[in-house]
Amino acid sequence: MLKGNELRRENLVAGFENAKYATYSWLLLAYNLLVVGWGVFVRAGKYGDGCGSHWPLCDGNSDPLNGPISRIIEMSHRITTGVLGPMVLALVIWGFIAFPKGHLVRKFAVGALFFTLLEGFIGWALVKYQLVVMSESPVRALVGSFHVLSTYALVGCLVGCAIGASGAPPIRLKGQGVVGWLLGGGFVGLTLLGGTGAISALGHQLRPTEDVIKAAFDGATFWMVRVQPLHPLLSVTVALYLTLVAGLLQHLRPDPKVTLAAKWLVYFLGVQMVIGVLNIWVKAPIFMQIIHLVMADINWVSLVVLSVYALSEGIEPVEARPAPIEVETPAILKGRDLVNAYVALTKPRVISLLLFTTLATMVIAKGEWPGWILFTMVGIGGYFAAGAANAINMVIDRDIDLTMKRTSTRPTVTQSISSRNALIFAFTLAILSFAILWGFANILSAIMAMSGLVFYVVIYTMMLKRRTWHNIVIGGAAGAFPPLVGWAAVTNSLPPLALYLFGIIFVWTPVHFWALALLIKDDYAAAGVPMLPVVKGDRVTVIQIGLYMVGTIFMTFVPLLVPEVGWIYAGSAVVLNILLVAKYIKLYQRVDRPRASALFHYSMLYLAILFLMLAVDRSVIHALKG
């Protein structure tokens, strides 16, 4: 009994000591963020040469705080950063005393000390070679970018010490499958974002301009200004990717800490995006630059926290678990059968209509044939994006697909393709899609395709599908992105008509999908998916279809507000809508499978012909004007 009490007392003391170490680490992190903010003020306020080229003293002055304001500000930055050295050294010594060999805390503490010394070396180089104030040297841009990245690494190590001392289990890198690569991609993305952000901020400081977009297309513009638009576009891309990763990790590593860390990461990304927009709007004053860079460090910290928990030894990978329902031993596929299985992951029949709206919109936007190369490559890029979304959906919904007759033979269910390989395939398609659309069209079209992918996987599949019958109403927006991809690919813009096409598909989707849901409601009921016919019944579903049909009809006439849309489209819309109403009235009069099937199949033909006739209409008008 006495030994038990002593053991509990020792555990309590150890826990208390660990808590103190964690608190010290968090405080050190907070102090570091304050130093970062002050460093931005020194750089943006052009006080970096306050001490000349001398280090660590100011021009050899023994009383550096007695002099011009630039000297005082620069020296105050050196003092605040210099204090970090002893503080981090204390962290290392304390960590080696309090934690055993090989512990996570020891590794992160040593890393923190290394990057603290590296930060000091970078500061010395900037001052020694006068890469400060108005220096336009490319070396300054390179060193400044590296400065941001070394700060990322430092704050990452500090948060690693904090959560390691709080009881985080050891990190396990082997056997993590695709998760490690997904997180690695996130770190690469934030690294690129940090580097381009440093160059963008420096360009704004050295050569401020009223119209960055216009200046970017002027070959005579200073190169740092020309690359500034890349940073916000890259920000959107990385934010979309990390949102996808955060959502997927909640499925692949089901643990409360992973879920919480993933949600905080997405929250901080959202805050940073808002701050970025405000920065552009108000021309990036110094205080906004400070907030923006500190938030960038917080985003990095959030990804570190998510990575530590997601890669910990205590979580069993979902993709390594057996199926909820026993299935036959999967056949080993080779050759054409294996290719067919991977193609099946993309759901080509589902994609066909989405792809048609993308390609038709290219003609609509151009008013004529956009060219075979662009047409073909956008088609491939669009297919890859939609196929990636569908493949990820199959991995997440494997348990549902097992219980539904129409989906029970999918490759992820039979495990003819493992969940791990399906995810690798999906992200390969996503990367290729982004590269193709950016390379052959523009980054706006690539971002629109990525947005549709993320919306489908995170918003529809993960957040809504299993929770509410409104899933298809909101989640259906994912299928409305293809026109935005096609329009952006041709014009590098999204005018009102492009948004009208988005709206048509958005309100059309419930009409189309709920007609299908009436046909397969028993499957959804068996799988526990709260589709409208399962939750509210057939009659309510038909009424809801009618309401959205009215919305669809209204939206199809909104494009007529655009002068470039004429009578060919208007007449086609009238005829198509009359037939749509006729199909609906028959279903309303008697709800049965043949009539639900007729409405479902006509709805696909309806959308395809509507987009086709708009493309013809725009081409005729363009030819007449030409």
N, C-alpha and C positions, 0 to 999 in steps of 0.2 A: 504493500500500500504506500509505503514511504517512497519507494523508488518511482511509483506511478505519479505521485504528487510532484516529485522532483523533476520528472520528465515533462510533465505538463507545465511546470514553472519555467523550465528551460525553453520549451516551445513558445510560451508567452513572451519571454524576454527576447528570444530570437525574432519573433513576429513583430515586436515593438521596435527593435533595432532596424529590421527590414523596412518597416513603415517610415521610420525617420530617414532612412537612406532614399526611399522613393520620394518623400517630400522634398528632400534636398535636391534631388535630380529634377523634379518638376520646377522648383524655384530657380534652379540654374538654367533650365530651359526658358523660363519666362524672362530672366535677366538677359539671356542671349537674344531673345526677340526684341527687347528694348534696345540692345546694342545695334542690332540690324537696322531698326528704325532710325536710330541716330546716325548710322552710317549713310543711309539714304539721304538724310538731311545734309550731311557734309558734302556728299557727291553732287546732289541736285542744286544745293545752294552755292556751289563753286567755291568751297572753302578748303578743298583738298591740298592746296599749295601753301597753306598757312604756315607751315614749318619748313618751307623750302624743300631741298632734297636731303635734309638731314634726318637721321633716324638713330635712336629713338627721341633725342632732344630736338628742340626747335632752334635751328641755326646755332647750335651750341649754347643757347641761352639757359642759364641755370634757373631762371624764373620765367618759364614759358607762359604762365598765365597772366603776366604783366606785359601787355602789348596790344597790337591791333586785334580786332574781333576775329579775323580769320585765323590768327595764331591760337587764340583762346579756344575756338570751336574745334579746330583740328587737334589740338593737344588734349582736349577733353575726350575726344573720340579715342585717342591712343590710350589714355588712362583707363577708360571704361573697358576697352578691349584687353588691355594689359592685365587687368584684375582677373580676367577669365582664366589665365594660365594657372595661378595658384589654386583657384577654385576647382578647376578640373583636375589638377594634380591631387588635391585632397579627395576628390571623388574616386580616383584610381586607387589611392592608398587605402581608403575606407573600404572600397569594393573588394580588394584583395584580402583584407583582414576579415571581413564579415561573410564572404561567400567562398565556397569550396572551389577547387581547381576545375576548370572547364565550365563553370557556371556562366549563364547568359550575361549576367551583370559584368563579370570580368572582361568579357570580349567587347562589350559595348563601351565600357569605361576606357579601355585602351584605345579603342577607335576614337572616342571623344578627345583624348589627349593628342592623338596624332593629328586630327583635323584642326584642333586649336592651334597647334604649332604651325600647321600649313597655312591657316588664316593669317597668322603673324607674318609668315614669309611672304604671302601675297601682298599684304599691306606694305611691307618693306620694299617689294619690287615696284609697286605703283608709285611710291614716293621717290625711291632712288632714281628711277628712270623717267620721272615727271610725267607719268601717265594719268594726269589729273586735270581738273578744271576744264580747259578748252582743247586739250590734246585730241586730235582726230586720228591718231595712229591706229591702224588695224590691230596692232598688238594690244592696245588698251581694250578694245572690244573683246578680244580673245581672253585676256586676263580677267576682265570684268565678268565675263560669262563663267569662267572657271571659279571666280570668287563666289558667285551665287551658288554654284554646285557644291563647293566645299562647305558652304554654310548649311546647305541641305543635309549633307552627310553628318555634320557636327550635331545639328539639332536632332537628326534621326538617331544618332548614338545616345544622346541624352535621354530621349524618350524610351529607347531600348533599356537603358539603366533603370528608369522609373518603373516600367511595367515588369521588367525582370525581377526587380526587388519586391514587387507586389504579388509575386507568385505565379507569373506566367510560366507554363511548362517549357521544356527545351524545344528548340526548333528542329523539325525533321525535314530535311530536304529530299531524301530518297523516298521514292514511292508516292510522290505528290502528283505525278502525272502532269496534266495540262495546267493545273493550278499554279505551279511555280512559274511556268512560261507566261501565264496571264498577268501575274503580279509583276514579273520582270518587264513585260511590255508596258505596264503602268509606270514603272520607274523610268524607263526609257522615254516615255511620253512627257513626264514631268521634267526630266532632264533637258529635253529639247525645248520645252516651254520656258524653263528658267533661262537657258542660253539666249533664245530669241527675245525674251523679255528684257534681259540686260542690254542687248544691242538696241532694242526699240527705245528703251528709256534713255540711253546714251544719245541716240540720234535725235530724240526730242530735245535733249539738253543742248546739244551742239548746234543743231539747225532746226529750230522750231518753224513749223509751217502751218498755215491755215487749212489747207486741203491736202491731207496726206495721200488720199487715193489718187488725186490728180498728179501729185508730185511723184508717186510711185511709178507712173507710166512715162515719166519724162527721163530720157536717157541721160540728161545732164544733171540730174538730181544727185545729191550726195548719197553714197551707197547705203549708209545706215538708215536714211529716210526711206529709201526705196524698199527696204525689207520690212519696214514697220507693219504694213498690212498683213504680213505673214503671221505675226504673233497672235492677233485676235482670231484668225481663221484656225490656226493650230490649237488655240485654246478651246474652241468649240469642239474640235475633233478629239482632243485628249479628254475633255469632260465627258463626251459621249462614250468613249471607250471605257473610261473608269466607271461610269454609271453602269454600263453593261457588265463589267467585271464584278462590281460590288453586288449587283443583283444576282449574278450567277453564283458567286461564292456563298451567298446565303442558302442556296440549294445544295451546292457541292460540299460545303462544310457546315452542316447544321449545328450551330452552337450559339447560345445567347450572346457571348462576347463577340463572335464574328458578325452576327446580325447587327449588334449595336455599333460596332466599329464601321461596318459597311454603310449604315445609315448616316453616321456622322461624316464620313468621307463625302457622300453625295451632298449632304447639307452644306459642308464647307465649300465644295465645288460650286454649288449654286450661289453662295454668297460671293465667292470670288468672281464669278461671271457677272454678277450685278455690279460689283466694284469696277470691273474692267470696262463695262459699258459706260458707267459714270465717268471713268477716267477719260474715255474718248470724248464724251459729251462736254466736259468742263475743261478739256485741254490739259489734263494731267498736272494740276498744281502739286506742289511738293508734298503737302500733307496727304493727298490722295496716293501719291507714289509710295509714301511710307506705308500706308494701310495695305496697298496692293502687294508689296513685297513681303510684308509680315504675313499676310494671308497665304501667299505662295508657300512660305515656310510651314504654315499650319497645315496646308494641303499635303505637303510632303510628310509631315509628322503623322497625319491621319492615315496615309498609305502604309507607313511603317507599322503603326499599331495594327492595322488590318492584317498585314503580312505576318506579323509575329503570332497573332492568334490563329490565322488560317493555316499556318504551316506548323502549328504545334503538334507534339506527339499525341496529345490526348484526344484528337478528333479522328474518327474513322471516316475515310473518304467515301462519299456516297457512291461514286462510280465503281468502288470495289465491293460494294455490298451485293448479296444475292437479290434476285428479283422478288418482290412481294408475293408473287404467285409463281409456283414452280413451272418452268418451261422446259421443253425438250432440249437436249444437248445441241447447241448450235452447230450447223454444218459449216465446214471450212470452205469458204467460197474462193474461187480462183477465176482468173480470166474475165470473160464477159459477164459471168454471174456476179463477180465482185464489183465490176464497173456498174452494172445495173443496180446493185444494192446501194452504192454511193449516190447514184442519180436519184434513186427513190428517196433518199434523205432530203433532197431539195424540194420534193413535192412538185414536179414539173407541171402537172395538170392544174394545180392551184396557181402557179406562177404565170401560166400562159396569159390569162386575162390582164394581170397586173403589168406584164411586159408589153402587152398590146397597147395599153393606155400610155405607157412611157414612150413608146415609139411613135404612136399617133400624135402625142403632144409635141414631139420634136418637129413634125410637119406643121402642126398648128402654130407653134412659136415662130418658125422660120417663114411660114407662108409659102413654102416650096420645099422641094427635096433637100434635106440637109447634107447630102453626100454619103456615099456608101461606107466610107471608113468610119466617120463619126457615128452613123446610124448603127453599124455593126458593133462597134466597140461599146457604145452606150448600152446596146442590147445585152452584150456579154456582161458588162459591169452590173447592170440592173439585175440580171438573172443571178449572178453570184451573190449579190447582197441579199436578195429574197431567199435564195437557197440556203445561205448561211443562217438566216433567221429561222427557217423551217427546220434545219438540222438541230439547232440548239433547242428549239421547241420540242423536238422528239426526245431529246435527252431529258429535259425537265419533266415532260408529261409521260414518261415511260410507264409509270404506275397506272395512269389513266388509260393509256393505249392498251395495256394488258387486258383490261376488262371490257373493251369495246370491240365488237365483232369486226367492224370495218377497218380497225387499226391494229388488230392483233398480230398481223404478219409483218409489221414494220421492222426494218433491220435492227433498230435499237431494242425492240421487244424480244425478238428471237435471238438477239446478241450475235447475229451473223456479222454485225459491226459493233464493236464494244463502245460503250459510252465515251471512253477516253479517245478512241480513234474518231468517233463522230464529232467530238468537240475540236480535235485537231483539224479535221476536215473543214468544219464550220468556220473556224477563225482563219484558216488559210484562204477560204473563199472570201471572207470579209476583207482581209488585207489586199487580196488581188482586186476585188471590186473597187476599193478606195484608190488603189494605184492606177487602175485602168481608167476610171472616171476622171481622176485628177490629170493623168497624163494625156488623155485624148480629148477631154472636154475641159473641165476646170474644177477647182476645189469646191465651189459651191454645190455643184451636182454631186460630188463625192460626199459632202456633208449631209445633203438631203437624203441620199441613200442610206448612210449610216444612221441618220435620225430615225428613218423608218424601221431599220433593223432593231435599234435599241427600244423604240416604242413598242414594237411587237413582242419582244422578249421580256422586257422589264415591266412595262405598264400592263399589257394584255395578259401574257402567259403567266407571269409571276404574281402580279398584284391583283388582277381583277378576275381572271377566268374561274378560279375556285371559290370566289367570295360573293359575287353578286351577279344577278341577271342583267345588270347594265354593262357587263363585260364587253359585249360586242358593240354597244353604242359608243363607248369611249375608246375601247381598244381598236375599233374599226378604223380609227384614224391612221393606223399603221399602213393599211392598204390604200390610203389616199395620198401617200407620198410619191408614188411613181410619176404622176404628172409634174410634180415639182422637180424631180430628177431630170425628166426629159426637157422641160422648159429651160431650166438652169444650164443644161448641157449646151444648148444652142445659143442662148442670149447672155448667159452669165448674170441673169437678173430674175426676179420673181414679181412681175407686174400683177395688177388685179385679176386679169383673165386667168393667170396660172392659179391664183388662190381660189377663183370660182370653180375651176376644175377639181381642185382639192375638195371643195365644199360639196360638189355633186357626188363624188364617190363616198364622202363621209356620211351623207344622209341616205344614200342608196344602199350602203352595206347592211343595215338592219333588215331592210326589205328582202335582200338577197339571202342573208344568212339565216334569218328566222324561218324562211320558207324551207330551207334545208333542215333546220332544227326540228321542224314538225315531222320530217321524215325519219329522223334518227333520235327522237327524244328518248326512246327506251334505252339506247346505248348510253346517253348522257345521264339518265336516271341511275343506271347500274353503276356508272363510274362516279356518281356523286357530284357531277358538275352542274351548277345551278343555272342552266340555260332557261330562257323564258318559258318554253312549253312545259318544262319539268316543274318549275316553281309556280307559275300562274295558270297553266292550262292552255288548251288550244284556242279557246274563244278569245281570251285576253291577248294571246299572241297575234291572232289575226287582226284584232283592233289596233294593236301597236304597229303591225305592218302597214295598216291603212294610214295611220298618222305619219309615219315616215315616208310613205309613198307620196302623200301630199307635199311634204317637205322636199322630196326628190323632184317632183314636177315643178315646184316653185324654183328650185335651184337651177334646173335645166334652162330656164328662161332668163336667168340673171346674166349670162354671157351676152345677151342681146343688148345690154347696156353699152357694150364696147362697139364703137362705130365699125370696126373691121370685121364684125360678124354679121352675116347677111341672111337672105331668105332661104338658101339651101339648108342651112342648119335649123332655122326656125321651122320650116315645114317638116323636116325630119323629126324634130322634137315633138311637134304636135301629133304626128302619126304614132310615134313610139309611145308617147304617154297615153294616147287613147287605147292602144293595145294593152299597156300595163294596167290601166284601170279595168279593162274588160277581164283580164286574167285575175285581178284581185276580186272583182265582184263575184266571179264564179267560186273562188275559194271562200269568200264571206258567206255565200249562200249555203255551201256545204263543205265542211272541212274534212277532206279525205286525202289519201296519199296521191292519187292521180292529179288532183288539182294543185296540191302543194308542190308536186314535182313539176307541173307545167309552169307555175309561177317562178320556181327556182331556176329552171333552165332558160325561161324567157328573160329573166333578169340579167343573165350573163350576155345574151344576145343583144339586149337593150343597151347595155353600157358600151359594148363593142361598136355597135352601129352608131350610137350617139357620138362617140369620139371620132369614128371614121368620117361621118358626115361633116363634123366640124373641121376636120382636116381638109376635106374636099372643098368646103365653103371658103376657108381661108386661102387655099391655093388658087381657087377661081378668082377671088377678089384681088389677090396679089398679082395674078397674071393680067387681069384687066387694067390694073393700075400701071403695070410695067409696059 
